[in-house]
Amino acid sequence: MENLKDKKVVIIGGSSGIGLATAKLAVSKGSKVIIVSSNQSRLDKALQEIGNESVGYATDVTNEEQMKNLFEKIGSFDHLIFTAGENLILSNVEDTSLETARNYFNIRFWGAFTAVKYAAPCISAAGSIVLTSGIASNRPNKGWALGASICSAMEGFSRAMAIELAPIRVNIVSPGVIKTELWSNISESDREAMYTNIGNTLPVKRVGEATDIAKTFVYLLEQEYGTGQTLIIDGGTSLV
Ligand SMILES: NC(=O)c1ccc[n+]([C@@H]2O[C@H](COP(=O)([O-])OP(=O)(O)OC[C@H]3O[C@@H](n4cnc5c(N)ncnc54)[C@H](OP(=O)(O)O)[C@@H]3O)[C@@H](O)[C@H]2O)c1
């Protein structure tokens, strides 16, 4: 497909993991990519990897004023991808303070909400938005109350936006476990053991790579008919 050539794609969370892999794939298809994250040095490193004429803007998704300024600077564009997120908080509800629980929504839910609010007026009518969920909404394990709640909220928000912002298409990707810096709060040996153990339980016999999910984001930009959909790419996690 040629339809990403010369399209302007904004990727919030583009400095690492799934967002960075998506930026590289979109550039390989001829898009002009703008990556956004909260950390300038991580952005600079990512821009070197992406190459081409990509640009980066340091913006904290939890700061409404910075987000408003970001989209004023960017102006009109074609597609928004939102993959910003932080390390997971896994704990049972009885052990979770309400302050921690409320704050955990700030990046992944309220950050995405703020991004959509200020980005939507800048997105072309033929353009689209792709947001991020996670398989915890369908298959939460013990201790996943917050992650499952955010993912479910994001899926509902995406469907609501598909109606409210039409004809702009709004879809959401729900990944299973993917090898990225999201898991960097676990020691390397425990992390590798976790990847192996989870991978062995899955029909595809491995956990995912960021590139597996990048293909999904790019597919949702390229296809021109689907909207309001949650695309689950989880190596079969939901089946086992
Ligand atoms: N990896 C998985 O197994 C998995 C599974 C299901 C769902 N997900 C979801 O997929 C999304 C992407 O995760 P990933 O695995 O690619 O993680 P990652 O490699 O840690 O990437 C997270 C991105 O978010 C940015 N970010 C964090 N806080 C920010 C803030 N306040 N403002 C702006 N940007 C911010 C980070 O950049 P800076 O640090 O430079 O700000 C980074 O670019 C997340 O929502 C995650 O929950 C991941």
The ligand as a Tripos MOL2 file, in Angstrom:
@<TRIPOS>MOLECULE
LIG
   48    52     1     0     0
SMALL
NO_CHARGES

@<TRIPOS>ATOM
      1 N1          5.2130   -4.0430   26.6860 N.am      1 LIG1
      2 C1          4.1290   -4.7560   26.9920 C.2       1 LIG1
      3 O1          4.1930   -5.9350   27.3770 O.2       1 LIG1
      4 C2          2.7540   -4.1250   26.8410 C.ar      1 LIG1
      5 C3          1.6260   -4.9590   26.8680 C.ar      1 LIG1
      6 C4          0.3610   -4.3980   26.7660 C.ar      1 LIG1
      7 C5          0.2340   -3.0210   26.6730 C.ar      1 LIG1
      8 N2          1.3440   -2.2380   26.6710 N.ar      1 LIG1
      9 C6          1.1580   -0.7880   26.5900 C.3       1 LIG1
     10 O2          1.7700   -0.3050   25.4160 O.3       1 LIG1
     11 C7          2.1800    1.0550   25.6030 C.3       1 LIG1
     12 C8          3.6210    1.2020   25.1380 C.3       1 LIG1
     13 O3          4.4310    0.4630   26.0040 O.3       1 LIG1
     14 P1          5.9220    0.0050   25.6500 P.3       1 LIG1
     15 O4          5.9610   -1.4390   25.9880 O.co2     1 LIG1
     16 O5          6.3140    0.4690   24.2900 O.co2     1 LIG1
     17 O6          6.7110    0.7940   26.8120 O.3       1 LIG1
     18 P2          8.0110    1.7180   26.7970 P.3       1 LIG1
     19 O7          9.0580    1.1510   25.9160 O.co2     1 LIG1
     20 O8          8.3220    1.9360   28.2350 O.co2     1 LIG1
     21 O9          7.4880    3.0920   26.1370 O.3       1 LIG1
     22 C9          6.7240    4.0070   26.8510 C.3       1 LIG1
     23 C10         6.8090    5.3670   26.1750 C.3       1 LIG1
     24 O10         6.0020    6.2900   26.9260 O.3       1 LIG1
     25 C11         6.7440    7.5000   27.0930 C.3       1 LIG1
     26 N3          6.2710    8.2060   28.2760 N.ar      1 LIG1
     27 C12         6.2560    7.7650   29.5620 C.ar      1 LIG1
     28 N4          5.7560    8.7200   30.3690 N.ar      1 LIG1
     29 C13         5.4530    9.7850   29.5780 C.ar      1 LIG1
     30 C14         4.9030   11.0770   29.8320 C.ar      1 LIG1
     31 N5          4.5580   11.4670   31.0790 N.pl3     1 LIG1
     32 N6          4.7400   11.9190   28.7900 N.ar      1 LIG1
     33 C15         5.1020   11.5470   27.5290 C.ar      1 LIG1
     34 N7          5.6090   10.3330   27.2260 N.ar      1 LIG1
     35 C16         5.7860    9.4640   28.2420 C.ar      1 LIG1
     36 C17         8.1850    7.0070   27.2210 C.3       1 LIG1
     37 O11         9.1260    8.0120   26.9180 O.3       1 LIG1
     38 P3          9.9050    8.9520   27.9830 P.3       1 LIG1
     39 O12        10.3760    8.0720   29.0940 O.co2     1 LIG1
     40 O13        10.9820    9.5320   27.1550 O.co2     1 LIG1
     41 O14         8.9120    9.9730   28.4300 O.co2     1 LIG1
     42 C18         8.2110    5.9540   26.1230 C.3       1 LIG1
     43 O15         8.3980    6.5650   24.8630 O.3       1 LIG1
     44 C19         1.9390    1.3510   27.0960 C.3       1 LIG1
     45 O16         0.7050    1.9940   27.2670 O.3       1 LIG1
     46 C20         1.8810   -0.0290   27.7120 C.3       1 LIG1
     47 O17         1.1570   -0.0430   28.9190 O.3       1 LIG1
     48 C21         2.5950   -2.7580   26.7260 C.ar      1 LIG1
@<TRIPOS>BOND
     1     1     2 1
     2     2     3 2
     3     2     4 1
     4     4     5 ar
     5     4    48 ar
     6     5     6 ar
     7     6     7 ar
     8     7     8 ar
     9     8     9 1
    10     8    48 ar
    11     9    10 1
    12     9    46 1
    13    10    11 1
    14    11    12 1
    15    11    44 1
    16    12    13 1
    17    13    14 1
    18    14    15 2
    19    14    16 1
    20    14    17 1
    21    17    18 1
    22    18    19 2
    23    18    20 1
    24    18    21 1
    25    21    22 1
    26    22    23 1
    27    23    24 1
    28    23    42 1
    29    24    25 1
    30    25    26 1
    31    25    36 1
    32    26    27 ar
    33    26    35 ar
    34    27    28 ar
    35    28    29 ar
    36    29    30 ar
    37    29    35 ar
    38    30    31 1
    39    30    32 ar
    40    32    33 ar
    41    33    34 ar
    42    34    35 ar
    43    36    37 1
    44    36    42 1
    45    37    38 1
    46    38    39 2
    47    38    40 1
    48    38    41 1
    49    42    43 1
    50    44    45 1
    51    44    46 1
    52    46    47 1
@<TRIPOS>SUBSTRUCTURE
     1 LIG1         1 GROUP 0 **** ****
